Amino acid sequence: YRGTTDLYIVEENRPIRAIGNAPRQGIGSLTSAVRLGPVWHVATQQDARTFRIFALEANGPRLVGEYRDVPFGRVGAPVLVRSTRGESLGIWMRSAHWYVFPIDPRTGASDAGIEIPARALARLPRVCGEDEEGFLLEGRLGLEPYVDFPGNEGEISARAVEGRFIATPYGVCVQSLAAQADRAIRTTPARSTSASARAETVPLVLTDRAEGGRRFEFRCQ
């Protein structure tokens, strides 16, 4: 007897969609997924260095492209991402530097990669504008940054910092940050007296590790 592996697409206010026996249709171990318009696209790992992208269309999965010799960075497997306008796909690879390779969702053709050097990630990137265009990147930072909480020294520290960034051919910007408190927060954090404009800061949501998991919002600059 041989078992089967089915893939399910579950979305709010939509019927559940099943893709039966996904491996027999070429869909291996899923690493990431994004949605372009009504169509979900998934990235699968076939072996240690082969990366496939499928479009889960109404009439069945369609192979967008297969990419060999895709290196795995220190942070993990390559991640499938999308453009902010929802028109393009990208393969995001993370090591000391970040690389994003644009992918045509119809032909699977790849374009010249965008490189975000480590020095651009060594400090907080500029704040994204409202209509910023590029590739949306969400995940852990390669190197754990130090976050200073003025007025709360010794009381609050952060770990497992994640971010929401936009990568463009001209650099990278940040939309928001999230992190976990390194220890339980015993007192209510002090408010900063900084007069910096909110438009020049980035929201950081810090989750308390104590029971209850309270969340506190800070502004970073």
FENTAUR-V622955 format. One record per run of one state. SS is the DSSP state (hx for helix, st for strand, lp for the rest). FROM is the first residue (numbers start at 1). TO is the last residue. Records with the same first field share a line. If there is no record, write none. Layout:
SS->FROM-TO  FROM-TO
This chain:
lp->1-6  10-16  20-21  26-28  37-38  48-49  58-59  69-78  84-88  95-97  104-109  117-117  122-125  128-134  141-157  169-170  182-197  201-201  208-214  221-221
st->7-9  17-19  29-36  39-47  50-57  60-68  79-83  89-94  98-103  110-116  126-127  135-140  158-168  171-181  202-207  215-220
hx->22-25  118-121  198-200
